[in-house]
């Protein structure tokens, strides 16, 4: 009796990796997000000039982490049913799985923060988002898009007004929820948009084409707002809070005038700089993220062989991101800071090679395995068992 030898792991991986049900385009987009965040952390960039290609690396600032957040929303939708809304009886198990995932990611983020690098580690927010979206898992895509739009258009101005009226409060909770580098109130807009995209069959070419058009439109609107704000130098609107204050409020009134509530609101609308949290940035950079995702999905078919290393990197973003932060800590030392395009390039090459080799030999990344194991144990779901049943979004 003859035996058929199996192809070597590398050959088998080349032919099988990124095939359905996995969506290679999303892995490629995650890979770009990881490399972009590494560039934002350690790269040396010049201010962006659309007519000077040498300055285009400046696009990694702000946009890479936003791309990562939108992809988080897509991943949450995919792991909770894709285009199928989860049935109510599955929700207790889903909640526990997401809490387990979020807790592990949050703890990994805390451990990376303890390395005392200058990097604003995104994983603590990333972990919390897994818990924050639980009440919205059964929302239809149109509801998620409306919520994302409301948060993008109204939240920055309202938060700026609240900060001014309360004289710019500080504290761990306030920074986390409202005014930090990654405030949940603003970043939920990106996650909601990603969840809607995941529910709408992101892998379909028609969906990708529509997403690309929507992303370009949002970029035009968002960056157009930022351009208008920069050209006209819109500023103080504190006069809307004018009038004679009561005597007991005179100190507060002076402080309020210095806080400039009207100007803060206007700046929040037109702010487009990375991590400003302004409406212009949310719309423009959110549109940029949608465009990148759409292009990656559209190109992952014809350019599959070329994009496989990026896909391997994007298939284990938690592990790759953690390795990057640890490498910065090892090179710079505790509390140290440095920037180097050579180190950025070395990081990119090392991550692409290491994740490709790991994917060929072992499959899932080590931290991804840990997160999946904890999620399964939290919900008592045997590994490999389907966890979602429900009805199709488009039925």
N, C-alpha and C positions, 0 to 999 in steps of 0.2 A: 504494500500500500504506500503510495507516494504521499509525501507531506509538502505542504505549501509554506514556505518560509515567510515570516512577516517582514515587511519593509523596515529598514532602520528607523529609529525614533525621529530623526531629523526629517527624513523623507515623508514619513506619516504625518508629522506635525505640519509640514509645508502644505500638504494637500488637505488637511482637516481643520487646521486652526482658523478660527474666525467664521466658520460656516454656521448656518442656521442650526439651532435657534439663537446662537450668539450673533451679535450685530457688529461686524468688524469696524464699520464707520464710527461707532460710538467709542470703541477702544482706541481708535486712531485719534479721535478728538480728545480723549482723556490723556493720551500720551503727549499731545501738543500742550495741553494744560499743565502737565507736570513739568515739561521742559520750559514752558513760559514762566511758571512760578519760580523755577530755579534761576532763570535769567533775571527776574524781578528782584530776587534776593542777592545775587552775586554778580550780575552783569554790569558792564559799563556802557551806558547808552546816552545818546545825544537827544535833545528835544525833537519830537517828531516833525518832519517836513515831508509832505506827500511827494514832493518833487526830488527828494534826495533818498535813494534807496538805503544808503548807509545809516540812516536814522530810523528805519522801520523797526529795528529791534526795540525801540521805545514802546511799541505797542504791547509788549508783555506786561507792562505795569497796569495793575488794576484789572485788565481784561482777562488775564489768565485765571485769576481766582474766581472771577464771575463766570467764566466758562466752566470751571470746576463745579460751581454751585448749580448752574443749570443742568449739568450732567448728573449731579446728585439727584435732582428731581426726576430726571429720566430714569435713573437706576431704581429709584423708589417705586415708580410706576411699573417698571418691568418686573421687579421682584414681588409685586403685589397683584399681578394678574395681566400685565400688558394691556391689551384693549378690552379686558374683562374687568368689570367692577367686582370686588370681592363680595361674596355673600355675607350677610350679617353673622351667620353662625361661624364663619372663619375669622371674624374680627378679633376675638380674644387671643387666638393663637398669633395672629398678625401683630397685634399690639406688643405681645411679649417678645416676638422676634425682633421688632424694630427697637424696642427698649434695650434688648441685649446687644444688638449691633451698635446702637448709639452709645451705650455705656462703655464698651470696649474702645471704640474710636475716641471717645472723650478722654479716657484714661491714657491712651497712647499719646494724644495731644498734650496732656498734662506732663507726661514724661519727657516729651520733646521740649516743652517750655522750660523744664528744669535744667536743660543743657545750657540755658542762658545765652542763646544766640540772639542776634538782632532781628531774627525772623519773626514776624507776626504769624504764629502757627495757626492755620485755619482748621485743624482737625477738631479742636474743642467745639467750635461752632458746628462743624460738620456732624459731630456726634449728637449735639443737641437738636439739630434739624430733623434727625430721624424720629425723635420724640415729638417735636413740635407739629409735624405733619399728620400725626395719627388721627386727629379729628376730621381730616379732609380726605381720607383715603377713598371714600365712596362718592366723592364729588365728581360730577360730570366734567369733561374738559372745558366746556364753556364757562362753568362756574369758576374753575381754577384760573382761566384766562381773565375773567372779570376781576377776581381777587388780586391777581398779579397787576392788572392795570390800575386798580384803586391804590394799591400800595405804592406803585411807581409814581403816580400822579399826585397823590394827596399826602402820603406819609412824610416825605422829606420836608415839605413846608410846615406841616403840623408839628413835627418833631422839633424843627428849628424854632417855631413859635413857643412851644412848650419849654424848650431850653432857655429861651430868653426870659420868659415870664417867671421862671423859677430860678433865674440868675445862674444858669449854667451849672447845675448840680453835678457832683462827682460821686463815685462809689463803684464797687465791683459790679453790683447788679445793674446800675444805670449804664455803665460802660458796655456790659454784655448785651443788654436788651435794646438800648436806645442809641448810644453815641460812640461805641468803640470802633475798632478797625473793621469788624464784621458784625454790625448790629442785626439781630435776628429780624427786627421789624422791616428792615430794608431788604435783607437777603432772602426772606421768604418770597419776595416777588420773583426772584430768579428760580427758586425751587418750584413754585407753583407753575411757572411757565414750562419748566422742564417736565413736571408731572403731566401737564396737559399734552405736551409733545409725545411723551411715552405712551399715553393712552390712545393717541391718534395714529398708531402704527408708524413710528418714526422710521422704520426700515424700508418703507415703501418709497419708490422714487417720486411718486406724485406728492406725497407728504413732504419729502425733502425739497422738492422744487418750490412748493408753496411756502415752506419755512424759509427758504433762501430769499424769496421775494419779500416776505414779512420782515426778515432780519435787515435787509438793505433799507426797507422803508423806515424801520425804527432807527437805524443809524442816521439817516438823513434828518429825521425829526430831532433826535436827541443831540447829535453834534451840531445841528443847525441852531438849536436853542443855546447851546454853549457858545457858539460863535456870536450870536446876537448879544448874549450877556457880556461877552468879552469886548465887543466893539462899542457897545453903548455904555459900558461900565455902570450898569444898573446898581444902585446902592441903597442908601438909607430910605426907609419908609416909616421912620419912627413917629412922624407927625400924626399918623393915624391913631396913636395912643396919647394924643395931646390933651390939654385941659388942666385945670387947677386941681391938684391932689389935696386930700384932707391933710391936716397938720400931722396926724399920726403916721401918715404914709410918706412923709417927705423923704426919708432916707431910702425907702424902697423905690420911690419915684426916681431919685437920682441914679440909683443903681440900674433901674429899668431903662432909663435913657441911655446909659452907657452900654447896656446890652443890645440896644438897637433892634427891637423885635421886628419892625418892618423890614429893615435891611437884611436881617437874618433870614426872613421868609423869602425875600427876593433872591438872595444868594443861594438858598437851598433849591430853588427852582432852576436856576441857570448854571449851577455848579456842574462842571463836566470833568474836573481833574480826577485822576485815579484815587479811589477810596474817599472821595468827597461825600458820597451818598446822596448827591443831588439828583433831581428828576432827570436832568439832561444826561448825567452819567448813567443812570439806570436804564434809560431808554436807548442811548447810543451804544453803550457797552453790552447791554443785554441783546440788542440787535446784532452786534458783532459776534457774540457767542452763538446765537441762533444760526447766523450765516456760516460760521466755522463748522458747526455740527452738520448742517445741511450739505456743505461741500464735501466733508469727510464721508458722509453716507453716499453721495453721488459718485465720488471718485474711488471708493473702496472696491467697487466691482472691476472697472478697467485697470486700476493700478494695484490690485490686490497683492501681487508678489512684492512690489516695491514697498508697500505700506505695512507688511507683516511685522517688522521690528517695532514700529510705532504702536501697532496693535498689541504686541506682546507687552510693551511698557504700559500701555493703557489698561491692560487686563489685570494689572496688580498695582493700582495707583497708591494705595495705602502703604505698601511695602516700599515702593520707589520713593515716595515723598519722604518717608521716615529715614531711609538711607541717605537721601540728599541732606536733610537737616543734620543728621549725625556727622556726615562728612564735613559740613561747614563748621560744626563744633570742634571736630578734631583738628582742622586746619587753623582756625582762628583762635581757638582756646576759649575758655569761659569769659563771656562778656566782650570778646573780641569782634572786630568787624573788618571786612575786607571786600574788595570787588575786583574781579578779574574775568575778562572775557575768555582767557585761556582756560581758567578753571571751569567756567561755564561750559565750554566746548568739551573739556575732559569729562565733566559730569554727564553731559548728554551722551557721549560715546560710551562711557562706562555703563550707564543705566540701560541703554539700548542693547548692548552686548549681554549684560548680566541677565536682564529680564527675558531676552530671547532664549538664552541658554537654559534658564530656569524653567521657562514655559515648555521647552522641548523635553526636558528631563523629568520635570515634576508636575507640570500643569499649573494649578493655581498658586498664587504667591503665598508666602508663609503667613503674613499678617491677615490676608484675606481668608485663609483657612481657619485661623484663630477666630476671626469675627463670625464666620459662618458656623463654626462649632458652638460658640457661645449662644448664638441666636437659636440654633436647633435645640440646645439643652434648655434654654429658657422656656421654649414653647413645647418641649418634649416631642419634637418632630424628628422622626428617624431620617438620617441623611439620605438624600436622593428621593424622598417622597414628595410628590406634588403638594404644595401647601395652599393653592388657591383654586377655588371654584367660584363661579359667578356668572353674570350675564355680560354680553358684549356691550361695549360702549355704543357701537354703531348699529345695534340691532333694534 
